[in-house]
Each structure stands twice: as structure tokens, then as C-alpha cells.
Amino acid sequence: MKSILFMVVIICFFPLTFFPVKAFGVSEGIEIYEIEKKVVVSGFLNTRYLRKPSATVVVYREGFSAKRSLFISHADPFELIEGLLQIDAIPGVVSVDSPEEDIREGSRLNVFIRWEGTPRAYALSEIVESNFRNEFDIRFLGNIENVEKVKSGDLLCLDSCNVGITGNVSIGGDAYDRGEVTFNVNRKILPPNGTEVEIIFQLVSEEVPE
């Protein structure tokens, strides 16, 4: 009887629509491939993002930004940091006071998304694009101290935000907040809400994963 009550409480507090049970991809939250120089993070699609697409793209499920992120990660920011360091990625530095003017760019990364049934991994730019019409330049920003303080849980931003582990340095950190940039999602290729996905962070010199 106690076990039944326990299960009822779990279901009430963690609805299945928010923590999907469909298994796909890495067994844990993250896997590191040192030879291939890539880190694979598991997560799931959150179509709530489509209501108001923003620069917040991948966030850890316990971060306060998770509910408005396109992909919600099972891995936390510090796991991603550790993984990127293990594949020899070098973190940069983004100033807290002036993220647009004081950027030391870290290692460049390609980001791909895939889920069960896809013929290939999709580049991030195939799923989301900005009105700037420029290529995403994703870097290992680092932001280790800021991440620990703010606890937003951001793993990937579409701008050079000062609380994201990785981010797009081709768009300034304040551009979205000032209304200078908007983002659009290619809904035609997206799977249903809650679908488990793999988010692949790979050093630029490596090939597109099959």
C-alpha cells in the first residue's frame, strides 16, 4: 500500500508530459567520446518554446530557465563543462558587466540534434534560425562562476550570454533583450512534444555524426 501511495505522489509532482519515459540515446545524462572529440547530452523536446522562441535553447531540467527552453537536458551544466574539457575544448570568458564588448572566445563547436527515426543528425541552424541570417558561431563560453551563482541551468544559448556554458558569439548577449533579434523554429522537422533527443557538441574539426 505504501509503495502505491509513493507512486501516486511521484506522478503528481512529475507529470509524464514533462519527464518523458520513452527511451532513446545515451543511457545516462551525458556521454563523452574523447577520440571523436564530441559530447552527447540526452534531453527532450519542449514545444512550449514555440510560443515565444528565445535565445534559450538547451537547459538542465532543474534550472529555472528549463520551462522556456526548446530542449530540456538530463545533464547539468557542470557535467557538460567536464565533458567539454575532457575532449580538449578550451573555455572562453564573457564579462558579467558587458557581455557584448568583453568576449574571449573559447573553442568553436558544432551542435547537432537527433532523435529516433531521423535519417541524420540535424545541425542546430536547420532547426532554429535568427533574423540576423548569419551563421551560428557556437563557442565553449565557460561562464563557470556565473553558472554556479545564477543556477539558470543554461547549457546552450543562441547569443553570447554570460550564464550559458556554450553560446553563439555572432549575436551579442543583450541583443535579444533589446528586441534586436528574433528566432524562428523549423516546425516541419520537429518531433512530438516530449520526444527524447540527443544534443551533440562536437569540435569543429570533426565530421558530422552519422
BELCORNOR-V125919 format. One record per residue. N is the residue number from 1. RES is the residue in one letter. D_FIRST is the distance of its C-alpha to the first C-alpha in whole Angstrom. Layout:
# BELCORNOR-V125919
n: {N & N}
res: {RES & RES}
d_first: {D_FIRST & D_FIRST}
This chain:
# BELCORNOR-V125919
n: {1 & 2 & 3 & 4 & 5 & 6 & 7 & 8 & 9 & 10 & 11 & 12 & 13 & 14 & 15 & 16 & 17 & 18 & 19 & 20 & 21 & 22 & 23 & 24 & 25 & 26 & 27 & 28 & 29 & 30 & 31 & 32 & 33 & 34 & 35 & 36 & 37 & 38 & 39 & 40 & 41 & 42 & 43 & 44 & 45 & 46 & 47 & 48 & 49 & 50 & 51 & 52 & 53 & 54 & 55 & 56 & 57 & 58 & 59 & 60 & 61 & 62 & 63 & 64 & 65 & 66 & 67 & 68 & 69 & 70 & 71 & 72 & 73 & 74 & 75 & 76 & 77 & 78 & 79 & 80 & 81 & 82 & 83 & 84 & 85 & 86 & 87 & 88 & 89 & 90 & 91 & 92 & 93 & 94 & 95 & 96 & 97 & 98 & 99 & 100 & 101 & 102 & 103 & 104 & 105 & 106 & 107 & 108 & 109 & 110 & 111 & 112 & 113 & 114 & 115 & 116 & 117 & 118 & 119 & 120 & 121 & 122 & 123 & 124 & 125 & 126 & 127 & 128 & 129 & 130 & 131 & 132 & 133 & 134 & 135 & 136 & 137 & 138 & 139 & 140 & 141 & 142 & 143 & 144 & 145 & 146 & 147 & 148 & 149 & 150 & 151 & 152 & 153 & 154 & 155 & 156 & 157 & 158 & 159 & 160 & 161 & 162 & 163 & 164 & 165 & 166 & 167 & 168 & 169 & 170 & 171 & 172 & 173 & 174 & 175 & 176 & 177 & 178 & 179 & 180 & 181 & 182 & 183 & 184 & 185 & 186 & 187 & 188 & 189 & 190 & 191 & 192 & 193 & 194 & 195 & 196 & 197 & 198 & 199 & 200 & 201 & 202 & 203 & 204 & 205 & 206 & 207 & 208 & 209 & 210}
res: {M & K & S & I & L & F & M & V & V & I & I & C & F & F & P & L & T & F & F & P & V & K & A & F & G & V & S & E & G & I & E & I & Y & E & I & E & K & K & V & V & V & S & G & F & L & N & T & R & Y & L & R & K & P & S & A & T & V & V & V & Y & R & E & G & F & S & A & K & R & S & L & F & I & S & H & A & D & P & F & E & L & I & E & G & L & L & Q & I & D & A & I & P & G & V & V & S & V & D & S & P & E & E & D & I & R & E & G & S & R & L & N & V & F & I & R & W & E & G & T & P & R & A & Y & A & L & S & E & I & V & E & S & N & F & R & N & E & F & D & I & R & F & L & G & N & I & E & N & V & E & K & V & K & S & G & D & L & L & C & L & D & S & C & N & V & G & I & T & G & N & V & S & I & G & G & D & A & Y & D & R & G & E & V & T & F & N & V & N & R & K & I & L & P & P & N & G & T & E & V & E & I & I & F & Q & L & V & S & E & E & V & P & E}
d_first: {0 & 4 & 5 & 5 & 6 & 9 & 10 & 11 & 13 & 15 & 16 & 17 & 19 & 20 & 21 & 22 & 26 & 26 & 25 & 25 & 24 & 27 & 28 & 32 & 34 & 34 & 31 & 31 & 32 & 35 & 38 & 41 & 44 & 47 & 50 & 49 & 49 & 46 & 43 & 40 & 37 & 34 & 33 & 32 & 35 & 34 & 36 & 36 & 39 & 41 & 42 & 44 & 44 & 45 & 46 & 42 & 41 & 39 & 37 & 34 & 30 & 30 & 34 & 34 & 37 & 34 & 33 & 37 & 38 & 39 & 36 & 33 & 33 & 31 & 33 & 34 & 38 & 39 & 37 & 40 & 43 & 42 & 42 & 45 & 47 & 46 & 48 & 51 & 51 & 52 & 51 & 53 & 53 & 53 & 54 & 52 & 55 & 57 & 55 & 57 & 60 & 59 & 57 & 58 & 56 & 54 & 54 & 54 & 51 & 50 & 47 & 45 & 42 & 41 & 38 & 37 & 40 & 43 & 46 & 46 & 45 & 47 & 49 & 47 & 50 & 50 & 46 & 48 & 51 & 53 & 56 & 58 & 58 & 58 & 57 & 54 & 54 & 51 & 51 & 49 & 50 & 48 & 47 & 45 & 46 & 45 & 42 & 41 & 42 & 41 & 38 & 38 & 37 & 40 & 40 & 43 & 45 & 48 & 50 & 51 & 49 & 49 & 45 & 44 & 44 & 46 & 48 & 51 & 54 & 57 & 55 & 55 & 52 & 53 & 54 & 51 & 51 & 55 & 54 & 57 & 54 & 52 & 49 & 49 & 46 & 47 & 45 & 46 & 45 & 41 & 38 & 35 & 33 & 31 & 32 & 32 & 36 & 38 & 40 & 43 & 45 & 48 & 51 & 54 & 56 & 54 & 53 & 51 & 48 & 48}
